[in-house]
Amino acid sequence: MESFQSLEYSPQPVRAGYTDRILRLDLGARSISLMEVPESFKRQFIGGRGYALKLIWDETTGETRYDSPENLLVMSSGPLGNEPWFPGSGKFIIGTISPLTDTFVDSNIGGHFAPLLKLAGFDALAVSGVSDREVVLIIDADQGRISLVEAPDYGEDQAGSLSYGNALLEDMFGGLSENAAAVTAGPAGIHARFGIINSLFFDKRRNRLRSKQAGRGGTGTVMRHKGLRAVLVRSGLPRLKGNQAADPDGVKRAGAGLKKVVSQCDSQQLYLGAWGTTGLTEYMNKFHILPIDNYQYGQSPKSEAVFAEVFRDKYFSKKLPDGCYIGCNLACAKAAENVLLTRGPHAGRRVGVDGPEYETVGAVTAMGIFDPQFILEYNYYCDEYGLDTISTGVSIAFLMECAQRGMLTAEDVGYDLRFGDAEAADRLLHEVAQGEGFGRVCGQGVSRAKGWVAERYASKNGASPAEALAELSKFGMEVKGLEFSMYISKESLAQQGGYGFALKGPQHDEAWLIFIDQVHKELPTYDLKAKALKWFPLIRTWFNAVGLCKLPWIDVRHPEAANTDWPAQNQPSLKLYVDYFNATVGANKTLQDILDDSERLGLLQKMINLRHGQGTRASDQIPWRAMGPAYLNEYEVRSDYYDEWLREKLGPEASLPADPAARHALLMDMRRKEYDELCDTVYRAKGFDDIGVPLPSTLEKFGLLDEQAHDLLDRNWA
C-alpha cells in the first residue's frame, strides 16, 4: 500500500467547544494543510452547516458542479458536539455541491466520527480536488500523524461501504475500538447521483460496527468522484468534558435538565426510545400522511404490517440500548441483529441492520410494498451499496407510476415495474447500485428521469416532450432536483411550504411542520403557518450548525411548553439548549441572538442557491401532488373529505359542480392559488422581494452584502 503524503502534527486542544483549526485536503495536489480559524469566522458562522456554507461561498462559483475539482466536501460538527452530559451531541453535517440539485446541500449525520475528529484537533475537514487513484485519509491523533494512502483492495466481498469500513478499521488500527471511527462511501456512488456517506462506529455491546448515514443530496457520489474511499480518525482522549467548556457546571445542569425531560416524557409521547422513528408510521397512516404508491394515497389497511410493534417484536433487540452517541438517553437509533438476507448477492448471510428509520419504511410503502422483511433487506443493501433509501425509493416509485399511467413500458424497463412488486423493486435497486440496465436511468434521480421518460414517451406517442414533461411533473416528487422525504403534504399547507421553501430541496430537517399542523392542529391560521415557515427553519439551522440532534427538542415536548404562547416551539427545552451553548462557549446569548445567527446562515445558503440558479420563486414551486390529489383517482378515494374542504372555503351558500372531475379541477385550482399566496406572505416575512430574492437591506443587516452578493442582486431575476 503506497503512502502519498503524511504530516506529523500536534493535535490542537479543544477550548470552549472549538479547536479553531480546519484540516484541508487537496486530492489533486495530494497536499495536507492546517487552516487556522479566525475569531470573526467562528463568531459569524458558528460551525457545522455554517462552516460548510462559508467555505463553499468563498471558494466555488456558480459554474461549480459536483464533479468540479474546486468543489468542496466539508465534514463539520460544531461547538456543542461531543458532550456525553447532553443528549444528541454526536451530530455533524457533510456539505457540498450536490449531484442532484447542482447547488449547496448538507446532510445531517450521527455517530462518533465528528467527536473524535474534534478530539484529534479539528473543527472540520474540507476536501477539494480529484485524485487519479482511490485513496484513504487516516487521522491518527494518538500517533500525531495524518496520512493519505492508496486505498487497499479487500476483494469483492468487502467492497461495500459497511464491509470496506470494517476491514479498513481492523487493518489500519489493528482491530475495532470505540476510540476509532470512519466515514465511507460505497460503490453505488460511482453509478448513482444519490450516493450516501456512512458514519461507522464500534458498538461494544453489539460487538460490531454500527452506521449512520449522510443520506441526502449525493454526498457519497461526490466522495467517490473525488477518489476518496474513506476517512479514518482515532483519538484516545476522554469524551466526557472533552469540549473543555467555559462553565462545566452549567453544561451539566443543562444536560441533566434535558435528560430528565426525555426520560419522563418520551414514554408518554412518541415512544422513540422503544420504537425508534418507526413509531411515526402508525401516526402517519392514521392521518393520511404515509406515502403509498408514489404519494397517491396516505393510508392503507396493509400498513399495519409495517407498524412499529412489528419491528420491535420481531427484529429489534430489546435488551440492548440504542443510540448514535454516548450519553443520549433518547436512544432512538434502533438496530436488528442476525437478519437473514433472502435476496440479492448476499442472500443466505446473517447481518446486522441499523434501522429502519421511518423514512426507510416510507420509501418502501411509496413503492406499494408492505413487507417488513423486505424493508430490512432494502435498508441493509442501501447502506452497504451506499444509496439514499429516500431518493432510491422515491425514484423507483415515480417510475412505477410512469408505468401505471402508460408512459413507461416493460420494453423500456426490461421487465414489468408495478406497485407492490417486491421482486421488481429489488431488481431495480441492485441495478441502480451497479449501474446496470434500467438502473442507469433510475440512478439519475426523479428530475433527470422525468426528462428521459418524456423524450422516450414523446417519440413513441407523437406528443411533444414539453407536454409529456409537464404531465410527469405533476407526480414527479422532487423540488430543486431533490426527492421528497416521506410525508404527504396534500392536506398541510404549512408542510407544502416547508418542502417548497427548503433551501436544499424537500427534506424535512429544514421545516418539519406536518406533525404540529396536521396531527396536533397547532397552526390553525394562515398567519401562524407563515410565521412557522420562518421560525422553525431558523432554529433547525442552528442545530445543524452547533452539532446537535433535533429529536430531543422537536419530538419530546417539555411538560411546561403547554403553558407558553406557542407550545409547538417547545421553548422550555430550547432554554436548556441556549444555556448549554452559553455554558460551553462562554457566551451570554439569548434565543433571539441564536435565531439571528441562524438567519445569517440561511441567507448565505439562499445566495448560493441564487448563484447556482435555484434561488427564485420558480425554484420553490412544488408538484401538483404535493398540493392535493393530482389525479381524479386520488380525489375519488377521499371525495367526501375534499368536497367538505371546498364547502368550508367557498362558504355554506356555494354550490359545488355536480361532475366529480369539475370538483377536482376546482379543488386543485384553489390549492395552487393558496400556495401562491403563501409564497407572497413568507417572502415578505423573510425580507425577500416578490420573486424570492433577498432585499439588499436584509443582507446588509447580517453583514452579507459583499461584492459577490452585490453582483447577484444586480442581476435581472424577473
N, C-alpha and C positions, 0 to 999 in steps of 0.2 A: 504494500500500500504506500503510495507516494505522498509525501508531505509537501504541499505547495508553499505554505507560509506559516510562520509561527511567531508569536510575540510573548516575551516574558513580561509580566506586569504585576503590580501590587494592587489587589482589589481595593477600590475606593470604599471607605467605611460609610455606612448609612447614617445620616443625621437628620432627625426630624422628618423621616419618611422618604428622603431623597439621597441619592449618591451624587447628583449633579454631573453625571457623566453618561454619554451615549456611546455605545460600541458601533463603529461604522465598518462595514464590509463591502468592498468593491470587487465583485466577482470577475469583472472583465480585466481589471488590473491585478487581481489576486492580492489585494492590499488590505491590511487590517489597521485601523486607526482609532484613536480615542478622542471624542469630542467633548469638551467641557461645556456645560450648560450655563449660560449667563443667568443672573438673577431675574432680569426682565423677562426672559423667555419663560422661565418657570412660573413667574407671577402671572403672566398673561395667559399661558396655555396649559397649565396645571399638570398634565401628564396624559397617559393613555391616548384617547382619541385626539386630544388637543395637540400632543407632540407630533402625532402622525399627520394631522392636518397642516400644521405649520411647516414641517419639513417638506411635504408634498407641494404645498403652495409656493414655497420658495425655490424648490429645486426641479420642478417639472413645468411643462407648458400645456396649452390647450391642445397641442398636437401629440402629447404623450399618450401612448396606449399601453395596455397591459404588457405587451412584449417589447416595448421600447427599452433600450439599455438604461436610460436615465430613470425609468420607473422605480420607485422605492417600495420595498416590502418592509413595513415597520411593525415591530413587536414591542408593545409598550404597556406597562402597568401604570401605577400612579402612587401618590404618597400614602394612600391608605391600604394598598395591597400588602399582604404578608403580615397579618396580625391575628394569631390564634385566639386572642381575647375577644375578637369581634367577628360576628357571623359573616360568612361570604367574602373573605378577603383574599381569595386566590385568583381573582379575575384579571385578565388583561385583554387588550384588543390587538388585532392584526389589521393594519390599514394599508391600502394600496390603490392603484388604478385598476378597476375591475374589468375582466374579460367579457362580462355580461353587459355592464352599463356604460363602459368607456369613460367613467368618472370615478371619483373617490368612493370607496366602500370600506367600512370597517366591520369586523366580525368579532363579537364578544366571546370569550373562551375562558374556561377554568382550568384547574389542575395546579401542579406545583412548579411549572416552568418559570413563570414570572417572579414568584417569590424567591426562587433560587437564583434567577438572573440578577435580582436586586442585591442579594447577599454576595453574589460574585462581583458586585461593584458597578452595576449598570441599571439605569432607569429605563433604557430602551436599547433595542438592536435595530439598526437601519441598514438594509441590504440594497445595493444598487448593482448595475452591471449584469452581464450574462456570461456564464462560464462555458468554455468549449468542451469541458468534461464534467461529469457529475461529481459533486463534492459534498463533504460533510464539515460543518463547523463545530469545534469542540472548545467549550469554555470551561476550563478546569481551575476553579479558584483555589482548590486545595493545593494544586501544584504551581499556581501562579503562572499559568500558560494558556494562551489561546492559539489554536491550531486550525488551519484549513488543510484538509487531507482529501485524497481521492476517495470517492465513495466505494466502500467494499461491496463485493458481489457475493451474496449469501445463497444464491440459487433461486430458482423459480418459486419454490415453496415458501421462501421468505422475502418475496419481492413486494408484498403489500405493505401499506402504511403501518399497520399494527405489528405484523410479524417482523418487518425490517427494523423497526424501532427496538423491538425486544432483542433481536440478535445484535444490534449495534451497541446497545447499552451493556449487554453482557460482555461483548468483545472488548469494547474500549475501556470499561471501568471494572472489568473482572467480576461482573455479577450485577444483579438488580439491588437497588438500595433506595431508601427514602431520601437520601441526600443527592440523588441524581434524577434528572428528568430530560425529556426530549420533545421536540416538535418535529413531525414528519409529514411528508406529502406522498400520496400513493400513486400508482401507475395511471389511474384514471385522469389525473391532472395533465397528462400528456395528450389525451384524446378529447376530453370534455371541457367546456368552459366553466363548469361549476364544481371543479375540484376543491377539496377541503384540506385544511391542515389539522392534524390530530395533535393534541397535547397529551403526552403519555407520562404517567407517574406510577410508582410502585405502591401497591396496597398490601402491606404485610399481613393483614388479616385474611385477605383472599389469596395471598401468595401469588399474585400476578400483576402485570401492568394493567392499569385502568386507562381509559381515554375520554377526553372531552374534545369538542370539535369547534373550530372556527369555520362554520358551515356555509356562511352566506357570501355570495358575490365572486367566488372563484379564487380565493386566496391560495389554495393549493395548486391551481393552474399556473398562477404567477410564479410560485416557488419552484415548480418543476421546470417551467420555461427558463428560469434563471439557472437551472442546473444544480440547485440546492436540494439534496435529498433529505437532509436532516440537520438540526442543530441540537447539540447535547450541552447540558450545563450541570456542573457539580459544585456543591459547597457544603461543608460540614458545620458551618456556623449555626447556632441555635435559632429557631424561628421565633420563639417566644421573646418578646421585647426586641425583635430583630429590626424594627423600624427606628429604634432609639428615639422614641417620642419625646417631644419637649415636655410633656406632662404625662408621665406613665400612669399616675393615679387617675387622671381624667379619662385616659383611654380605657382603663379597667372599669371605671364606673359606667361609661357609655356602653361598653360591650356587655357588661352584666345586665344593664337595663334592657338592651335589645334581646339578649338571650332569654331573659325572663318572659318577655312578650311572646317570643317564638314558642317556648316550652308550654306556656299556659294557653295560647290562643290557636295554634295551628291545628290541634286535635279537635277544636270546636268549629273550625272553618273549612279549609280545603284538604286537610289530611295529607299534606305534601310529605311529611315525614314517614307516613305509612305507604302511600301510593306513588310518590313521586308526581310528576306532572301528568301521568296518565289519568289522574283523578279528574282532570278537566274534560275528559272525553264524554262522561255522562252528562255533565252540565251543558256542554256544547250541543250534544244531541237533543237534550230536553228543550233547549231554546232555539232550535233550528239554526245552529251555527257550525255544526260539524260538516266539513266539506265532503260531499258524496257525488260521485260521477262528475268530476271536474267542477265542483261548486254549484251544480244544478240544483241540488237538494241539500237540506241541512239536517235531515233527520231520517232514520230508517229503523225498522224493527230488528234488523240484522246487527245493529250497532252494539247490542248487549254482549255479543261475542267478544268484543274488544274493550269492555269497560275495565276499570282499574282492578276490581276484585279478581278478574281472570288472571291478570299478570301477577298480582300479589299472591294469590293462592297456588298458582301453577308454576310460576317462573322465578319470582323474586326471592332472594334469600333473606328470610325474616330475622334470622339470628345475627346477621352481620349489619352493623350500622353503615349507612352510606353517606358520603359527602364528597365534594370535589376538592375540599381543602380542610386542613386541620382546624378544629375549633368551631366549625359551623354546626350548630345543633339543629338546624332545619333538616339537614341530611336528606335532601330530596333526590340526589343523583343515584337512582336505583340501578341495579345490575342483576343479571341472571347468570348462573353457573351451569356448566355441563349441558349446554344446549346442543342437542344432536341435530346437525345440519342434514337436511334431506334433499337439497337442491344444489346446483352449481358445482364448480370444480372442487370444492372441499366437502362434498356430500360424504357422510359417514363419520366425519370428525365431530368431536365434542369440544365446544368452545365456550368461553365466557363472553357475554354480550353486555355492553354498557348502555343501558336503556331498556326499552324505548322511552323516549320523551313523548309528550303529547304530540309534538309536531310530526314525529315519525309515524305515529298512529294515524294522524290526519292525512299524511301524504299517501298512505295505503288505502284508506277509505275513499280518498279522492279518485282512486283507480277502481272503486266499486268492490274492493276486496275486504272481507271481514274475517280474517283468519289470523289468530294470534301467533301461531307458529310461523306463518309467512312473514308477519311483522318482525319477529325476532331475527329471522334469517335475512330479510331485507336490511334491517338495521346493521347486522354484522357485516354483510358484504359491502354496504355503502361505506362503512368505517374502514374496512380492510382495503378496498379499492381506493378510498379517498374521494368519495362522492357526497355531495349535499343531499340528504334524504328529502329535503323540501323541494329543491329545484328538480331533482330526478323524478319524484312522484308527480309534481305538477306538470312537467313536460310530457311524461307518459300519459297522464290523464287528458291533457289537451289533445294529443294525437289520437287517443281513443275516441274523443268526441268528434274529431275530424272524420274518423271512420263512421261513427254513428250518423253523422249528418251528410254522408255521401261525398265528402270532399277528399277522402283518402281511401284507397282500395287495398285489398290484400296483396295485389300485384305490386303496389307502391312499397309496401312494408316488407313483403316476403312471406307473410303469414297473416292470419286473422288477428286483429288487435281490438278486443272488445272489453267494455267494462266488466269487471268481475272475473276475468280470465287470468288467474294467478300464473299459469304456465307461460302465457304470452308476456305478461309483465316481467316475470323472472328472466325470460329470454332476452327481452329488450334491455333490462338492467345490465346484464353481462355484456351485451353488445356495446352499450354506451361506454362501459368501463374499458373495454378492449379496443374501442374504435373500429368496430366491425359492423357490416350490414347497415341496417336502418339506425343503429346506434350512432352513426356519424351525423345523422340529421337530428336525432333527439338530443344528443350531447351538446348541441349548439344553444339549447335553451328555447323557451317559448317564442321570444321575439324573432329570432332568426328562423325558427321552424315555421312560423307564420308565413314568412316570405317564400320559403321553399315550397310549402303546400300551395300557396296562392299561385305561384308560377306553374306548378305542375297541373293543378286543377284547371286553371285558365286555358292551358294549351290543349287539354283533353276535351273541354266542355264549351269552348267558344266564348267564355266570359272574359272580361278584362282582368288583368292581375290586380288592378286597383280595386275593382268591385269585390273580387274574391278576398283581398286583404281586409277590406272594410268589414266583411262578414266574419272573417276569422277573428278580427279584433273585438268583436262582441263577447267572445268567450275565451279568448287567449288571456289567461290570468297573469298578466305582468304589467308593471309600470316602470318606466325608465330602463327597461331591459331586465329587471329582476322579477323572478316569480313570486307570487303572493305566498305569505305564510298562511297557516291553516285555520283561518277564521272567515266565515261567510259574513260579509258586511252589508248584505242587501237591506237589512232592517235596522242598521245602526248608522245614521248619518255621521256621527262622531268618528266611527271606525273607518268609514269611507274617506273622511278627511285625513285620518291617521295614516292610512295607506297612501293616499294621493300626495300629501304634503311631505311624507317621509323622504328625507334628502337622499338616502341610499337606494330608495325603492321600497316596495311594500313589505317591510319587515316590522314585526310588532315591537321590537325593542326600542323604537323611537316613540311610538304612541299606541300603547295597548289600552284602548278605551272600551273594547267590546263588553267586558265584564261589568264595568260600572255603568255603562249606558244601557245595554240590552238586558242584562241579568238583574242588576241591582236597581235599575231605573233612577240613577242618581244624576243624570244630565237631562232633565225633562224639557228644558227650554233651549231655544236656538242659541241664545246668548251664552248659556252655560257650555254648550257644545263648542262654540267658537273659542271661549275662554280656555277650555280644557285643551284645545288644539294648539294653543301657545304654551300653556304652563307645563303640561306633562312631558312634552319633548325636551323642555329645558332641564327638568330635574333628572330625566333619564340620561341626557347627555352628560350630566355631572357624574353619575355613577360610572359611565364609560370612560371618564377622564381620571377618576381617582383610584380605580382598581377594585371596585366592589360589585357584588351581585345585587340585583334589584329585588329578588324574590322575597327576602325577609321584610322589605318595605311594602311592596305592592300586593303581595299575596298573603300577608299575615297582618291583619289590621289591629292596631293598638286599641284596647277597650275604651280609652279616653277619646278616641277620634270621633265617636258619636256625639260628643259634646262641643265639637268645633263647628265653625260656619260651613266647612266643606269637608265632610268626613272622608271622601274619596282621596283627598290629598294625604291622609294619614300623617298629619303634621306632628302629633306626639312622637311617632317613631322618627320622623325626619329631624326633630330636635336632637335626638340621640346621635344621628349621623353628623349633624353640624357640630355637636360637642366633640365627637370623635375626631373630626377634621381639625378643629381648633387645638385640641389637646395634642394631636400628632405633630402638626407643623408649627405650632406656637403662634397661632393667629387669633383674631377676635372677630371672625366674620359672622354675619347674620345670614339667615336663609335668603334674603333678597340679594346679598352680596354674591352668594353661590349661584343664584339664578342669573345674575348679570354676567358672571364668569362663563356660564354655560351659553348664554345668548351670544357672546363673542365667538365661541366655537361654532355655534350653529350658523352664524352669519358667514364665517370663514368657509364653512362647507358649502353654503349656498353660492358663494363666489366661485369656488372651484367648479361647482356644477355649471354655473353660467359659462365659465371659461371653456368647459367641455361640451357645451350645447345642450345641457339638461336642466337649466335653471328657471325657465319661464313657466307661465300658466299652461302652455301646451304640454309641458312635461309632467304636470300634476294631474292630467286627465286620467280617469280610471275606466276600465271596461264597463260595458253595459251591465254585465253580470254582477259587478261589484255594487251597482246602484239598485238593482232589482232583478226580477225574473226576465232574463234576456229573451227568452222564447216562450211561446204560448204554453208549451208543456209544463214549464216551471210555474207559470201563473196558475194553470188549472189545478195543480196539486194543492194550492192554498188559495183558491179563488175567493172563498168567504173572507179570509183574512185580508186579502188585498182590496176587495170591494169595501170592506169596513174602513180601511185606511183611506180610500178615496172619499167616502162619505164624511169622514172626520175632517178632511182637508177642504172639501168643497162646500160643506155645510149641510144641514138636515133638509133643506129645501131643494137641493140639487138632484137632478135626475141622471142616473148613470146610463150609458148606452146599453141597449139590450144585447148586442153582439159581444161575446167574450173577447174576441180579437180587438174590438174597438176599445173595450175597457182596458185591455192590456196595453194598447198603444197610448191611451190617455195616462195610465199609470207611469209608464216609462218616460213620457214627455214631462210629467210633473217631477219625477225623480231627477231628471237631468237638470231642470231649472233650479231645483232645490240645491243640488251640488254646486251649480254655478254661483248661486247667491252665497253659499258657504265660502267659496274661494274669495269673493269680494270682502267678506267680513273678516276672514282670517288674515288676508294680506294687509288690511288696514291695521289690525291689531299688532302685526309683526313689523310695521313700518316699511311696507313694500308698496310699490305702485300697483296699478290695476292689472298688470301682466305678470306680477310676481317678482319684480326686480327690486332689491333694497334701495331705499332712498339714500342719497348722499349723507343726509343728516343722521340716518340710522347707523351707517358705517362709521361716521366720524365720532359718534358717541362712544364707540367701543375701540377707537384707535386703529381702525382697519382701512382707513382711506389712504392707502399707499398708492404708488404710481400705477401698479398693476390693476388695482381696483378702479382707479380713475379711468384707465383705458377701457375697462369693461363697461363702466357706466356710460361712457361716451358713445357706445355702440347704439345703433337703432334696433331695439328688440321688438318693435311692433311687427 
